[in-house]
Amino acid sequence: FCKGIEVVFEAIPSSVVQIFALILAEERKLGALLSILVSAATIAFTSTMINYDWDTSPEKRGKDNSFYGFVPDKSLPRAICFMSMMALSFSHVLLLTFSCAILATMRTSWLLYFLGVDMGLFFLYKIARRDFFYWANFRGIVRLVGSLLLRFCTKILVNFTMLIQMRHPQEVGGLPFLISILYSVVGSFGSVHLYANHYDGGNSKIDENTLYLVVGSLFAMWFISILTFASVIKRKYLHTFYDTVTASTYNRDWYLRLREDQDKSHLLLKHPDIYSRWGDQHVMPWTLNNWERWEEEKPIWFTDSWIEHVPNEYIPYDWRVKYKKTKGRVDNPKKRRGSVGVTELLVGEEER
């Protein structure tokens, strides 16, 4: 997470500024070009290490092998996969930062349009799919602001670094990930066309053929890298790069694959939106049928804090009445579940 923040707010802006200065310079020195290449290589290496470490993590593969595990198991294919990710990210970083610098050289508004259209379409897609709110356990206004900020940052990471792990349904998603990288690549050629036909920079203007040579070379590297990457990864993970699965659907499928009560409890605590989206169908039978046993066995995860996050209707009526009268299972008298109303206490609750 810290590496991602550093890339978004430091490495990417500095790379764009460096290229911007190089384009405007009357005398372009080799040292400035090398500095840009080193910056892009640093971003690419950081992105590749995140991709590699997350995907090969035994913990992540153990928890969800439907998403993590595309890196091959054998040493040679694994090395080729790593190098192709590195080359892919490197070329993608240079393509998009170069595009942004060129557009900023002509008109700042063009740069804002270029980035804004992509970002706007992404947010519209998320809202239309009812997938805007971030998976973290936020509440109230913090949930809205936090979701907006985190969605923005993850989208920037995808745009400028092609961070493959952000294709996760809980992050950007497969199809938006694919659209974003294609939009960035096409935009790089569009920016060169605008520069060649609408920019009058005098003697400092870069030759059109030189620009197309640079962008074309980077695109060739990008295209060869993505073909190599697709050919060496495990085939069953290819669909994750263009899937339309939302975070809610992903969480549901994840929940249904779990067998241990402790694993289910942790997932529900981390993703409380599960209750509201499809909890009545899958979660409610689990809690109502097992609550009595949990109260007797007192498993380590069955804590006051966990119970506080469970909606009232997911707790058996008798236990809700008990929590109401005893002010819950906690010692703090200020913590009191408002789970049973006066009418329910007097006349009971209708059977489901």
Secondary structure, 3 states (H helix, E strand, C coil): CHHHHHHHHHHHHHHHHHHHHHHHCCCCCHHHHHHHHHHHHHHHHHHHHHHHHHHHCHHHHHHCCCCCCCCCCCHHHHHHHHHHHHHHHHHHHHHHHHHHHHHHHHCHHHHHHHHHHHHHHHHHHHHHCCCCCCCCCCCHHHHHHHHHHHHHHHHHHHHHHCCHHHHCCCCCCHHHHHHHHHHHHHHHHHHHHHHHHHCCCHHHCCCHHHHHHHHHHHHHHHHHHHHHHHHHCCHHHHHHHCCCCCHHHHHHHHHHHCCCHHHHHHHHHHCCHHHHHHHHHHHHHHHHHHHHHHHHHCCCCCCHHHHHCCCHHHCCHHHHHHHHHHCCCCCCCCCCCCCCCHHHHHHCCCCC
